[in-house]
Amino acid sequence: MTRVSSLRLGLVLPAVLFGLGIGHAQSSNGQGFFIPHPKAPPVSHSVPVRAQPMIQQQQQGMPEQGQQPGTQAIPPQKLPPIPQLPALPKENAPPAPVMGVLSVPEVMQQSTAAQGVEKIIEARRQKLAAEAQADQQKWEGEQKTITGEKAKLSKAALATKEQALQREIEEAQVDFHNRNLAIEVSARGALGKIESTLIAVIRQVAQAHGMNLVLHRSQVALNVNGFDISKEVAAHLNTILPSVAVPPAVVPKMANAPAKK
C-alpha cells in the first residue's frame, strides 16, 4: 500500500462529529483479551459415581467447574456473627406519605425553553456537519491531484505533499472534535438552567397539593391520574421559564495549539 492509498484511512471523519454521544469500542467478551477454555477432562470408562456437593469437593481440594487444573479454589467463608447493638432513643415517626408521580421526559418535551435549546443546538450541529463534509470533499480532491502528479514529481516532492495533506487532515479532525465538545458544553449549560428551575417548580406544585413524596412515573407500576402532576408542572415551568439563553459554543484556546493560516 502506497502512502497515497493510506491517506484514504484519514479521510473518514470520526462519528463523534455528527452527534453528542461518544462510543467506545469494546471486545465481544468485554475484557479485551482472550481467555482460553480449560481442557476437557479425559473420558472415563469406569462406573459413574454419584456427584458430591460443591462444598465437599472444595474441602477435598477438587477443582470447581471451569477452574484450571492445579489452581487453588477460594475456600467458602461464613459471615461473622451479627453484632447485638443497643436500641437508640425513640424518635418521632415520619409523616404519612402523600404521594405524587411525575414524568420528567414528558415535562421536557412540553417545555418551550427546552424546545428552543434543542432547535439552536441542532442548527449548530448541522452547520458543523456541513463544514466537515465540505472539508472531506476538498481533501478527496487534493488526494486525486497528488495521485495524478505521482508520475511527474520526485519521491521527495511527493512525500512532502502527502505529509502536508495528512497533517491538514489531522489538525482539522482535532478542530472538529473540539468544536463538537464546545456545542455539547453550551447545551449542558442551557439545560442545567432548565433543570434547576424544574426542581423548584416540582417542589412548588407538590407543596400546593400537600405532597411530601414525588416519584418518577416510570418507577410506579400502577397509579391514578390524580397522582400525576406532569402537565401541571410543565405549565408552571413554561410560565416561569418560557425560554433560556444558549451560551455560545466557544472552543478554549490551547497554549500549544498551532496558529491557523
N, C-alpha and C positions, 0 to 999 in steps of 0.2 A: 504494500500500500504506500503510495507516494504521500508526501506531506500535503499536497493539494487535496487528495482524497480524504486525508484525515481531518481537514478543516470542516468537512460536512458534519462531523460529530458536534462541532461547536456552534452550528447554525441554529439548532433547535433550542429555543429559549426554555428556561425552566417553567414547569407548570404553575409554579407559585406566582408568576407574573399575572396570571389571569384569575386569581381568587385569593381570598384571605386565608384559606386553610392551607396548612403546610403538612404534607405527609412524610412519613419516614418509612423507608423500605425495610421490610423485615423478612427473615427467612421463614420457610414453611413451618419449622418447629419452634419459631420464636426465640431461639437461642443463638443462632448464627454459627453453629458448628454441628458436626455430625457425631452422634453417639452410636457406636456400634452395638448391635444387639448381642446379648450373651449367647454363647454357643449352646446348641440344643443338647440335652443330656443323652447319653447313649441309650439305645433301646434295650430294655431288659426283657429276657425271656423267662425269668423266674415267675413264680406265682405271685400275683399282686397282693400287697398287704394293705391294710386299712390306713388311710391317711391320718396323720396325727395332727392335733391342733397346732395353730401357728405359734402359740406361746411355748408349747412343748418343744417344737422344732428349734426355736431360738435358744431355749435352755440347753438343748443338746448340741448347739453350735452349728446346726444345719443352715445353709444359705436360704434366704427367703426367695420367693418367686421374683424373677427379674434381677436378682443380685448376682454379681460377678463371683465365680468360684474363687475361694481363697480370701475374700474380703470379710471383714467382721461386721455383724449387724449391730445396730444400736439396741441395747437391752431395754425392755419396757420398764418404765418408771411410774410409780404411783405418786399422785399428788400428796403433798404434805397435809396433815390434818387441818381442818378449818379452825381457825382460832375463835375462841369464845370472847367476844368483846362486850364491855358493859353497855347497858342501854343509855341512850342520850336523853337529855331532858325533853319533856313533851313540848311540842310546838303546835301552833295553830294549823288546822287543816287547810289545804288550799281551797279557793272558792269553787263552787260548782261550775263546770265548763259550759260556756255559751259559745257554740262553735259557728264558724262560717267557712266557706270554701271560696277559692279564687283561682282563676286560670291566668297566669302571667302571660303566656303566649297570646291568648285572646285579647288581653288588655293592650299589649304592644301592637297587635295588628290594627286595633281601633285607635291607637294614639296618633294624632295628627303630627306631633313632634317627631315620633319615630318614623312615620312615613316620609317626612321631609328629609330626615337624615339619610334614609335609605336611598332616596332619589339623588341626593348630592353625591353620596359615596359611589353609587352605581355609575354616575356620569364620570367621575374621576377614574374609575376602573376601566371604563370603555375607552377613555382618552389614552390611558397608559397602554392598553392593549393595542390600540391603533398605531401608536408610536413604535411599539415593539415589532408589530407586523411590518411596518414600513422599513425599519432598520434591517429586518431579516431579508426582505426583498433586495435591499441595497447591497447587503453582504453577498447574496447569491449572485448578483450582477458583477460584483468585484471579483468573486471567485471565478466566474466564467471568463472574465477578462484575463486574469492571471493564467488560467488554463490555456487560453488562446495564444498567449505570448510565451508559452513554455519553450517552444522551439526557437524563438528569437533571442531570449535572454540567457545570460550565463547562469551557472548554478548559484553563484553568489548573489546576483541581482534577483533571481527567482526566490531564493531563500529570504532575502530582505523583504520582498513584497509579501510573502506568505507570513512571515513573523509580524509584520505591521498589521495585516488583516486579523491575525489571531489575537494580537494584543488589543485591537479595537473591539473585537467581539467580547473578550473577557471583561474589559472595562465597562462596556455597555451593559453586560449582564449584571455586574455588581450595581451599576447605577439603577437599573430597573428593579432589582431586588430591594434596594434601599428606598426607592420611591413607593414601592408597594407596601413596605412596612410603615412608611410615613402615612399612607392612606389609612392603614389599619389603626394606627395610633390616634389619628384625628377622629375616626369613627368611635373608638372606645371613649374618647373624651366627651363626645356629644351624648352617647348612650349612657355614660356614667351620670350625667346631669339628669337624664330622664329617670334612671333607676333610683337615684336618691329622692327625687320628687315623688316617685311612685310609692316608695316606702312610707313617706309622710302621708300620702293620700290614703293608703291602706289603713294606717293607724287611725286616721280621721274618720273614715267610714265605719270601721269596726267599733270605735267608741260611740258613734252615733247610734249604732244598733245594740249597744251593750255587749258586744262580743269580746271575749278575752282569749280566744283561741281561733286562729285562722289557718287553715290547712290548704296545701296545693290540691286542686281538684283532681289531678292525675293520681294522687295517692289515696283517694277515697273511692271505695268500691261502690257505694250507694249513698245518695243524698237527694234531698228535695230541693226544688227551685228556691225556696225561701232561705236556704243557707248560702246560695251563690250570690256574691256581691261583685262579680266581674264587670257587668255592664255599668253598675253604679260607679265603680272605681274608675273605669275608662272615661265616663262622662265628666267626673270631677277632675281627672288628670288633664283632659283637653281644655277645661275651663281655666285651670291654674297654669298649665304649661302648654299653650297651643303650638308653640314652635320653639326650637332651640338652635343656637348658632353652632355651626360645624367649624372647628378650628381648621386653618389651612394645613395642608399636608406638606410640612417643611422637613426636608432631609437635613439632619445635622451634619455640618462640615467636619470631616476628619482632619486631624493635624497633618497626617502624611498622605492625604489624598492628592493625586496628580491634578494639576490645573487643566481645565478643558480648553481646547484650542478654539 
